[in-house]
Amino acid sequence: YNNIKSHENIKLKIFIREDIWKRITDSGFREASHITRQITISWSDQDFLHLLVSRILDNEILCDYCNIKKDEALKDIDKQNHVFYSIFPKKVESGKNPETFKWMIIRVRDGLGITAPRELIHLMTESKDNQIKLLETGTWEDSYETLISRSALKDALKQVSNTRLDQTIYAEYPHLKVYIEKLRDQKTEHDLNTLSKVFGTNSQTTAKVVKELIDIGFFEKKKGSLKPYWTPFLYRSGLSMIQGKEN
């Protein structure tokens, strides 16, 4: 980084996820003072909607389908909503569950409260691929009110969950895989006692593992709850977990 700074026509930008930066600096990082400019990239729901609609409208056929011009839509949030819900159903799940866009945001959010654009885009592209498979195997196009069906989105979430586990969590934290895999087919809400039984570890080891799982966003800690360790939706499908409290 310092060597490249001497070149006028070359600039180096380093992009690091917040959890990785935390790992780098946890044990001290005296070279950090050499980094002269730093910015944290954050995403709002409006940013995410703009991102997804921008990708949708890269397709001229979909621009015609929505009867809209890309430049106009990307400057108007109401038009972005119109485009999104021309493609996706209003809701994925009935009842008090949120509308589809918010459902997608929540379903790919980790235990640190972070929704990564990568997972959101992956969810959208997998749902498209799933819908194409449904049509190719004989499902009637007229059976859907929108281009992407609820079932295509639900199946896409499992694919996103598996990819996140295999390519991020297990790849970067292989020593935690043995504990995470023991949660397969288990309930989604735990305390230290139930996790000790699931992991087959004593309370001291369990507390250490749980802290690591919270730090990497696999668990979300719910303050004031009798079962404070909650597995986010992002990981539930990939592990076939059952919603509820473990007794």
C-alpha beads as a LAMMPS data file, in Angstrom:
LAMMPS data file: protein, C-alpha beads

247 atoms
246 bonds

1 atom types
1 bond types

-500.0 500.0 xlo xhi
-500.0 500.0 ylo yhi
-500.0 500.0 zlo zhi

Masses

1 110.0

Atoms # bond

1 1 1 0.000 0.000 0.000
2 1 1 2.758 2.459 0.940
3 1 1 4.919 1.487 -2.040
4 1 1 2.091 2.135 -4.475
5 1 1 1.410 5.574 -2.952
6 1 1 4.580 6.840 -4.622
7 1 1 3.025 6.334 -8.093
8 1 1 0.948 9.290 -9.282
9 1 1 -1.167 7.381 -11.788
10 1 1 -1.957 4.314 -9.682
11 1 1 -4.115 4.265 -6.535
12 1 1 -4.900 1.222 -4.438
13 1 1 -8.299 0.775 -2.793
14 1 1 -8.716 -2.016 -0.267
15 1 1 -12.233 -3.292 0.456
16 1 1 -12.554 -5.289 3.686
17 1 1 -15.696 -6.616 5.335
18 1 1 -16.222 -5.216 8.825
19 1 1 -15.916 -8.633 10.492
20 1 1 -12.565 -9.249 8.761
21 1 1 -11.292 -5.787 9.763
22 1 1 -12.262 -6.628 13.359
23 1 1 -10.207 -9.854 13.179
24 1 1 -7.204 -7.935 11.820
25 1 1 -7.292 -5.287 14.549
26 1 1 -8.323 -7.461 17.530
27 1 1 -4.740 -8.294 18.439
28 1 1 -3.423 -4.843 17.538
29 1 1 -2.511 -3.357 14.161
30 1 1 0.179 -0.681 14.460
31 1 1 0.341 -0.222 10.653
32 1 1 -3.235 1.080 10.654
33 1 1 -1.920 4.654 10.982
34 1 1 -0.564 4.397 7.423
35 1 1 -4.091 4.202 6.048
36 1 1 -4.793 7.826 5.259
37 1 1 -8.447 7.640 4.157
38 1 1 -11.142 5.338 5.407
39 1 1 -14.869 5.068 4.752
40 1 1 -17.488 2.564 5.893
41 1 1 -19.987 1.597 3.200
42 1 1 -23.507 1.245 4.581
43 1 1 -26.706 0.308 2.744
44 1 1 -30.236 1.542 3.389
45 1 1 -33.383 -0.230 2.182
46 1 1 -33.714 2.428 -0.523
47 1 1 -30.156 1.672 -1.669
48 1 1 -31.003 -2.027 -1.927
49 1 1 -34.192 -1.343 -3.902
50 1 1 -32.256 0.899 -6.285
51 1 1 -29.623 -1.825 -6.724
52 1 1 -32.122 -4.586 -7.536
53 1 1 -34.232 -2.466 -9.879
54 1 1 -31.098 -1.260 -11.666
55 1 1 -30.164 -4.877 -12.387
56 1 1 -33.700 -5.769 -13.445
57 1 1 -33.850 -2.882 -15.913
58 1 1 -30.548 -3.809 -17.535
59 1 1 -32.821 -6.088 -19.537
60 1 1 -34.586 -4.133 -22.306
61 1 1 -37.355 -6.734 -22.511
62 1 1 -38.171 -6.127 -18.843
63 1 1 -38.131 -2.354 -19.426
64 1 1 -40.809 -2.897 -22.090
65 1 1 -42.677 -5.327 -19.834
66 1 1 -42.805 -2.721 -17.043
67 1 1 -43.489 0.041 -19.594
68 1 1 -40.756 2.226 -18.151
69 1 1 -37.379 3.730 -19.010
70 1 1 -34.453 2.778 -16.804
71 1 1 -33.183 6.344 -16.257
72 1 1 -36.650 7.524 -15.202
73 1 1 -37.169 4.630 -12.784
74 1 1 -33.823 5.010 -11.060
75 1 1 -34.635 8.626 -10.177
76 1 1 -38.067 7.865 -8.695
77 1 1 -38.583 5.503 -5.736
78 1 1 -42.286 5.036 -6.542
79 1 1 -41.373 3.819 -10.014
80 1 1 -38.749 1.520 -8.512
81 1 1 -41.440 -0.026 -6.298
82 1 1 -43.682 -0.400 -9.346
83 1 1 -40.920 -2.241 -11.244
84 1 1 -40.069 -4.506 -8.317
85 1 1 -43.657 -5.589 -7.718
86 1 1 -44.228 -6.100 -11.423
87 1 1 -41.600 -8.851 -11.187
88 1 1 -42.075 -10.213 -7.656
89 1 1 -45.242 -11.118 -5.698
90 1 1 -46.562 -8.672 -3.116
91 1 1 -45.956 -11.188 -0.332
92 1 1 -44.014 -14.434 -0.014
93 1 1 -45.748 -15.600 3.162
94 1 1 -49.268 -14.775 4.309
95 1 1 -50.408 -13.285 7.607
96 1 1 -48.444 -10.581 9.396
97 1 1 -45.257 -11.282 7.469
98 1 1 -43.703 -8.288 5.653
99 1 1 -44.070 -7.560 1.948
100 1 1 -41.647 -9.294 -0.388
101 1 1 -38.909 -6.653 -0.580
102 1 1 -38.657 -6.361 3.214
103 1 1 -38.932 -10.163 3.477
104 1 1 -35.866 -10.502 1.239
105 1 1 -33.894 -7.950 3.284
106 1 1 -34.689 -9.740 6.562
107 1 1 -34.101 -13.241 5.226
108 1 1 -30.508 -12.539 4.140
109 1 1 -29.562 -10.490 7.232
110 1 1 -26.936 -12.017 9.538
111 1 1 -26.730 -11.967 13.325
112 1 1 -24.841 -8.662 13.299
113 1 1 -27.812 -7.021 11.595
114 1 1 -25.966 -6.756 8.278
115 1 1 -27.645 -7.412 4.940
116 1 1 -24.968 -7.884 2.292
117 1 1 -25.721 -6.839 -1.315
118 1 1 -24.081 -10.072 -2.482
119 1 1 -26.663 -12.272 -0.737
120 1 1 -29.559 -10.092 -1.881
121 1 1 -28.447 -10.267 -5.521
122 1 1 -27.868 -14.011 -5.157
123 1 1 -31.421 -14.434 -3.811
124 1 1 -32.825 -12.552 -6.798
125 1 1 -30.836 -14.468 -9.428
126 1 1 -31.556 -17.864 -7.833
127 1 1 -35.282 -17.088 -7.757
128 1 1 -35.118 -16.250 -11.471
129 1 1 -33.329 -19.527 -12.234
130 1 1 -35.832 -21.469 -10.105
131 1 1 -38.735 -19.859 -11.954
132 1 1 -37.234 -20.817 -15.323
133 1 1 -36.946 -24.433 -14.135
134 1 1 -40.594 -24.384 -13.052
135 1 1 -41.644 -23.174 -16.493
136 1 1 -39.407 -25.664 -18.286
137 1 1 -40.897 -28.585 -16.371
138 1 1 -44.429 -27.740 -17.417
139 1 1 -45.761 -25.207 -14.915
140 1 1 -48.200 -22.830 -16.591
141 1 1 -47.006 -19.284 -16.929
142 1 1 -50.553 -18.051 -16.357
143 1 1 -50.573 -19.637 -12.873
144 1 1 -48.520 -16.698 -11.521
145 1 1 -49.649 -13.115 -11.074
146 1 1 -46.033 -11.943 -11.429
147 1 1 -42.930 -13.209 -13.221
148 1 1 -41.368 -14.707 -10.085
149 1 1 -43.506 -16.960 -7.878
150 1 1 -43.489 -17.383 -4.105
151 1 1 -42.181 -20.935 -4.339
152 1 1 -39.255 -19.820 -6.533
153 1 1 -38.252 -17.270 -3.883
154 1 1 -38.552 -19.725 -0.988
155 1 1 -36.400 -22.304 -2.775
156 1 1 -33.865 -19.592 -3.633
157 1 1 -33.413 -18.784 0.063
158 1 1 -32.209 -22.334 0.766
159 1 1 -29.653 -22.067 -2.047
160 1 1 -28.404 -18.721 -0.704
161 1 1 -28.204 -20.182 2.797
162 1 1 -26.159 -23.185 1.640
163 1 1 -23.768 -20.966 -0.328
164 1 1 -23.273 -18.598 2.606
165 1 1 -22.466 -21.513 4.909
166 1 1 -20.125 -23.316 2.501
167 1 1 -18.308 -20.407 0.877
168 1 1 -18.153 -17.896 3.734
169 1 1 -18.676 -19.397 7.195
170 1 1 -17.056 -22.807 6.709
171 1 1 -14.360 -21.474 4.379
172 1 1 -13.283 -18.680 6.739
173 1 1 -13.967 -20.343 10.099
174 1 1 -13.393 -24.085 9.514
175 1 1 -12.865 -24.773 13.241
176 1 1 -16.504 -23.752 13.903
177 1 1 -18.024 -26.080 11.293
178 1 1 -18.210 -29.052 13.664
179 1 1 -20.353 -27.013 16.095
180 1 1 -22.562 -25.409 13.456
181 1 1 -23.278 -28.771 11.829
182 1 1 -24.513 -30.102 15.181
183 1 1 -27.305 -27.509 14.949
184 1 1 -28.654 -29.180 11.797
185 1 1 -32.346 -30.119 12.258
186 1 1 -32.316 -28.419 15.700
187 1 1 -34.473 -25.570 17.033
188 1 1 -33.498 -21.966 16.269
189 1 1 -33.458 -20.494 19.815
190 1 1 -31.072 -21.685 22.530
191 1 1 -29.364 -20.864 25.808
192 1 1 -25.940 -22.019 27.050
193 1 1 -27.385 -25.168 28.666
194 1 1 -29.149 -26.406 25.526
195 1 1 -26.134 -25.561 23.364
196 1 1 -23.842 -27.484 25.720
197 1 1 -26.040 -30.545 25.184
198 1 1 -26.134 -30.070 21.408
199 1 1 -22.379 -29.444 21.127
200 1 1 -21.420 -32.059 23.723
201 1 1 -19.158 -29.542 25.491
202 1 1 -18.751 -28.165 29.012
203 1 1 -20.094 -24.718 29.906
204 1 1 -16.704 -22.994 29.520
205 1 1 -16.088 -24.355 26.014
206 1 1 -19.687 -23.653 25.015
207 1 1 -19.428 -20.011 26.123
208 1 1 -16.226 -19.596 24.092
209 1 1 -17.782 -21.129 20.953
210 1 1 -20.964 -19.086 21.331
211 1 1 -18.964 -15.857 21.596
212 1 1 -17.210 -16.689 18.317
213 1 1 -20.521 -17.527 16.645
214 1 1 -21.934 -14.180 17.762
215 1 1 -18.827 -12.335 16.546
216 1 1 -19.127 -13.800 13.030
217 1 1 -22.881 -13.132 12.871
218 1 1 -24.016 -16.753 12.965
219 1 1 -25.925 -16.137 16.209
220 1 1 -27.858 -13.035 17.142
221 1 1 -27.985 -12.378 20.871
222 1 1 -31.435 -11.330 22.070
223 1 1 -31.170 -9.279 25.245
224 1 1 -33.659 -10.134 27.986
225 1 1 -34.663 -13.440 26.405
226 1 1 -34.609 -16.772 28.249
227 1 1 -33.246 -18.276 25.016
228 1 1 -30.914 -15.464 23.940
229 1 1 -29.026 -17.199 21.102
230 1 1 -31.109 -16.898 17.964
231 1 1 -30.149 -18.254 14.537
232 1 1 -30.900 -15.727 11.741
233 1 1 -33.063 -16.764 8.774
234 1 1 -29.956 -16.593 6.581
235 1 1 -28.629 -19.834 8.072
236 1 1 -31.811 -21.703 8.972
237 1 1 -32.696 -23.112 5.558
238 1 1 -29.213 -24.441 4.882
239 1 1 -29.249 -26.315 8.193
240 1 1 -32.923 -27.391 7.988
241 1 1 -33.513 -25.806 11.396
242 1 1 -36.922 -25.765 13.081
243 1 1 -38.305 -22.460 14.308
244 1 1 -38.832 -22.376 18.056
245 1 1 -37.185 -22.574 21.489
246 1 1 -35.105 -25.583 22.497
247 1 1 -36.085 -26.851 25.978

Bonds

1 1 1 2
2 1 2 3
3 1 3 4
4 1 4 5
5 1 5 6
6 1 6 7
7 1 7 8
8 1 8 9
9 1 9 10
10 1 10 11
11 1 11 12
12 1 12 13
13 1 13 14
14 1 14 15
15 1 15 16
16 1 16 17
17 1 17 18
18 1 18 19
19 1 19 20
20 1 20 21
21 1 21 22
22 1 22 23
23 1 23 24
24 1 24 25
25 1 25 26
26 1 26 27
27 1 27 28
28 1 28 29
29 1 29 30
30 1 30 31
31 1 31 32
32 1 32 33
33 1 33 34
34 1 34 35
35 1 35 36
36 1 36 37
37 1 37 38
38 1 38 39
39 1 39 40
40 1 40 41
41 1 41 42
42 1 42 43
43 1 43 44
44 1 44 45
45 1 45 46
46 1 46 47
47 1 47 48
48 1 48 49
49 1 49 50
50 1 50 51
51 1 51 52
52 1 52 53
53 1 53 54
54 1 54 55
55 1 55 56
56 1 56 57
57 1 57 58
58 1 58 59
59 1 59 60
60 1 60 61
61 1 61 62
62 1 62 63
63 1 63 64
64 1 64 65
65 1 65 66
66 1 66 67
67 1 67 68
68 1 68 69
69 1 69 70
70 1 70 71
71 1 71 72
72 1 72 73
73 1 73 74
74 1 74 75
75 1 75 76
76 1 76 77
77 1 77 78
78 1 78 79
79 1 79 80
80 1 80 81
81 1 81 82
82 1 82 83
83 1 83 84
84 1 84 85
85 1 85 86
86 1 86 87
87 1 87 88
88 1 88 89
89 1 89 90
90 1 90 91
91 1 91 92
92 1 92 93
93 1 93 94
94 1 94 95
95 1 95 96
96 1 96 97
97 1 97 98
98 1 98 99
99 1 99 100
100 1 100 101
101 1 101 102
102 1 102 103
103 1 103 104
104 1 104 105
105 1 105 106
106 1 106 107
107 1 107 108
108 1 108 109
109 1 109 110
110 1 110 111
111 1 111 112
112 1 112 113
113 1 113 114
114 1 114 115
115 1 115 116
116 1 116 117
117 1 117 118
118 1 118 119
119 1 119 120
120 1 120 121
121 1 121 122
122 1 122 123
123 1 123 124
124 1 124 125
125 1 125 126
126 1 126 127
127 1 127 128
128 1 128 129
129 1 129 130
130 1 130 131
131 1 131 132
132 1 132 133
133 1 133 134
134 1 134 135
135 1 135 136
136 1 136 137
137 1 137 138
138 1 138 139
139 1 139 140
140 1 140 141
141 1 141 142
142 1 142 143
143 1 143 144
144 1 144 145
145 1 145 146
146 1 146 147
147 1 147 148
148 1 148 149
149 1 149 150
150 1 150 151
151 1 151 152
152 1 152 153
153 1 153 154
154 1 154 155
155 1 155 156
156 1 156 157
157 1 157 158
158 1 158 159
159 1 159 160
160 1 160 161
161 1 161 162
162 1 162 163
163 1 163 164
164 1 164 165
165 1 165 166
166 1 166 167
167 1 167 168
168 1 168 169
169 1 169 170
170 1 170 171
171 1 171 172
172 1 172 173
173 1 173 174
174 1 174 175
175 1 175 176
176 1 176 177
177 1 177 178
178 1 178 179
179 1 179 180
180 1 180 181
181 1 181 182
182 1 182 183
183 1 183 184
184 1 184 185
185 1 185 186
186 1 186 187
187 1 187 188
188 1 188 189
189 1 189 190
190 1 190 191
191 1 191 192
192 1 192 193
193 1 193 194
194 1 194 195
195 1 195 196
196 1 196 197
197 1 197 198
198 1 198 199
199 1 199 200
200 1 200 201
201 1 201 202
202 1 202 203
203 1 203 204
204 1 204 205
205 1 205 206
206 1 206 207
207 1 207 208
208 1 208 209
209 1 209 210
210 1 210 211
211 1 211 212
212 1 212 213
213 1 213 214
214 1 214 215
215 1 215 216
216 1 216 217
217 1 217 218
218 1 218 219
219 1 219 220
220 1 220 221
221 1 221 222
222 1 222 223
223 1 223 224
224 1 224 225
225 1 225 226
226 1 226 227
227 1 227 228
228 1 228 229
229 1 229 230
230 1 230 231
231 1 231 232
232 1 232 233
233 1 233 234
234 1 234 235
235 1 235 236
236 1 236 237
237 1 237 238
238 1 238 239
239 1 239 240
240 1 240 241
241 1 241 242
242 1 242 243
243 1 243 244
244 1 244 245
245 1 245 246
246 1 246 247
